[in-house]
Amino acid sequence: MKLKWTITIMVLTLVFFTLCLWTLTVLQYKNLDAINVASSFVDAVQNKDYMKAHSLTIKKGFVGVNVEEFILALEGEIHGAEFVESEIFSVFPFQSWGNYFRRKLRGVACATEQHSVDYRIDTKGGNIQLAFEVRVIPNDKCQWKVHYFQTHAY
């Protein structure tokens, strides 16, 4: 009888451990540092604090070397729409907690891939809702910076 209970407990422990490992492969890990930079960027645009928004960018290429170029790029995307409220509706690429722990165990300091954070933006007047994507990448110091943004269809 004692052997039967021991085997039952061992099997249940094995099943529980297997379920925990499987869960790590399917639950999404979201990089909060990357999301916070993207959200700060959207908040700065919403508050028309273009200096702050530009300071969160890589300051080259599409996002503009200076604030004037940045404002031109931004206006080309939002076409004068005034942001009222924003909400995250997706984060890409999918990364599992298992992948995150694997990277940490190997000693990788920060993720190297670009993260894309999609927002649902309500605009002033309430008649237009924008899908606004912000792409962030880490620099050589593992600080996340905006390198691209765009409006797009849902």
C-alpha positions as CSV (number, residue, x, y, z in Angstrom):
1,M,0.0,0.0,0.0
2,K,2.8,2.4,0.9
3,L,4.5,1.6,-2.5
4,K,1.3,2.4,-4.3
5,W,1.0,5.9,-2.7
6,T,4.7,6.6,-3.4
7,I,4.3,5.8,-7.1
8,T,1.1,7.8,-7.2
9,I,2.8,10.8,-5.7
10,M,5.8,10.5,-8.1
11,V,3.5,10.3,-11.1
12,L,1.5,13.3,-10.0
13,T,4.7,15.2,-9.4
14,L,6.0,14.3,-12.8
15,V,2.7,15.4,-14.4
16,F,2.7,18.7,-12.5
17,F,6.3,19.4,-13.5
18,T,5.6,18.6,-17.1
19,L,2.6,20.9,-17.1
20,C,4.7,23.7,-15.6
21,L,7.3,23.3,-18.3
22,W,4.7,23.2,-21.0
23,T,3.1,26.4,-19.6
24,L,6.4,28.2,-19.9
25,T,6.4,27.5,-23.6
26,V,2.9,28.9,-24.3
27,L,2.6,31.9,-22.0
28,Q,3.8,35.1,-23.5
29,Y,6.6,37.1,-21.8
30,K,6.2,40.8,-22.5
31,N,9.3,43.0,-22.1
32,L,8.1,45.7,-19.8
33,D,11.1,48.0,-20.5
34,A,10.3,48.0,-24.2
35,I,6.6,48.5,-23.6
36,N,7.2,51.4,-21.2
37,V,9.4,53.2,-23.7
38,A,6.7,52.8,-26.4
39,S,4.0,53.9,-24.0
40,S,6.0,57.0,-22.9
41,F,6.5,57.8,-26.6
42,V,2.7,57.6,-27.2
43,D,2.0,59.6,-24.1
44,A,4.4,62.3,-25.2
45,V,2.8,62.5,-28.6
46,Q,-0.6,62.6,-27.0
47,N,0.5,65.6,-24.8
48,K,2.2,67.2,-27.8
49,D,5.5,67.1,-26.0
50,Y,7.5,66.5,-29.2
51,M,10.9,67.2,-27.5
52,K,10.3,64.3,-25.1
53,A,8.9,62.0,-27.8
54,H,12.0,62.7,-30.0
55,S,14.3,62.1,-27.0
56,L,12.9,58.5,-26.9
57,T,13.9,57.8,-30.5
58,I,17.2,56.7,-32.0
59,K,17.5,60.2,-33.6
60,K,18.3,59.0,-37.1
61,G,16.6,57.6,-40.2
62,F,12.8,57.7,-40.3
63,V,12.3,59.3,-36.9
64,G,14.4,62.3,-37.8
65,V,17.8,63.6,-36.7
66,N,16.1,66.7,-35.0
67,V,12.7,67.6,-33.7
68,E,11.7,69.4,-36.8
69,E,12.2,66.3,-39.0
70,F,10.5,64.2,-36.3
71,I,7.4,66.4,-36.3
72,L,7.3,66.1,-40.1
73,A,7.4,62.3,-39.9
74,L,4.8,62.2,-37.2
75,E,2.4,64.5,-39.1
76,G,2.9,62.4,-42.2
77,E,1.5,59.4,-40.1
78,I,-1.2,60.9,-38.0
79,H,-2.4,63.6,-40.4
80,G,-3.3,66.1,-37.7
81,A,-5.3,63.7,-35.5
82,E,-5.1,64.6,-31.8
83,F,-4.7,61.6,-29.5
84,V,-7.1,61.5,-26.6
85,E,-6.7,58.0,-25.2
86,S,-4.5,55.0,-26.0
87,E,-4.6,51.3,-25.2
88,I,-2.2,48.5,-26.1
89,F,-3.8,45.8,-28.1
90,S,-0.8,43.7,-29.2
91,V,2.9,43.1,-28.6
92,F,5.0,41.4,-31.2
93,P,7.1,39.2,-31.5
94,F,5.7,36.4,-29.4
95,Q,8.3,35.4,-26.8
96,S,7.6,32.7,-24.3
97,W,8.7,32.7,-20.7
98,G,10.8,29.6,-21.5
99,N,12.7,31.6,-24.1
100,Y,13.2,34.4,-21.7
101,F,14.6,32.1,-19.0
102,R,16.8,30.3,-21.5
103,R,18.3,33.7,-22.5
104,K,18.9,34.7,-18.9
105,L,20.6,31.4,-18.1
106,R,22.9,31.9,-21.0
107,G,23.8,35.3,-19.7
108,V,22.3,37.4,-22.5
109,A,22.0,40.9,-21.1
110,C,19.1,42.1,-23.2
111,A,16.9,41.1,-26.1
112,T,18.3,42.0,-29.4
113,E,15.2,41.8,-31.5
114,Q,12.9,44.7,-32.3
115,H,9.6,44.8,-30.4
116,S,6.4,46.2,-32.0
117,V,3.7,47.6,-29.7
118,D,0.4,48.3,-31.3
119,Y,-2.0,50.8,-29.8
120,R,-5.7,51.5,-30.3
121,I,-5.9,55.4,-30.3
122,D,-9.0,57.3,-29.7
123,T,-8.8,60.8,-31.3
124,K,-10.3,64.1,-30.5
125,G,-14.0,64.3,-31.6
126,G,-14.3,60.5,-31.1
127,N,-15.1,59.8,-34.7
128,I,-11.8,58.2,-35.7
129,Q,-9.9,55.4,-34.0
130,L,-6.3,54.8,-35.2
131,A,-4.2,51.7,-35.0
132,F,-0.7,53.1,-34.2
133,E,2.4,50.9,-34.2
134,V,5.6,51.8,-32.3
135,R,8.7,49.8,-33.0
136,V,11.5,49.8,-30.4
137,I,15.0,48.4,-30.5
138,P,17.7,48.2,-27.8
139,N,20.9,50.2,-28.2
140,D,24.3,49.0,-27.2
141,K,23.6,49.8,-23.5
142,C,20.3,47.8,-23.6
143,Q,18.2,51.0,-23.5
144,W,15.1,50.7,-25.6
145,K,14.6,53.5,-28.3
146,V,11.9,54.1,-30.8
147,H,13.1,53.6,-34.4
148,Y,9.8,53.5,-36.3
149,F,6.1,54.4,-35.9
150,Q,3.1,54.2,-38.2
151,T,-0.6,54.2,-38.4
152,H,-2.1,51.1,-40.1
153,A,-5.3,49.1,-40.5
154,Y,-6.5,46.9,-37.7
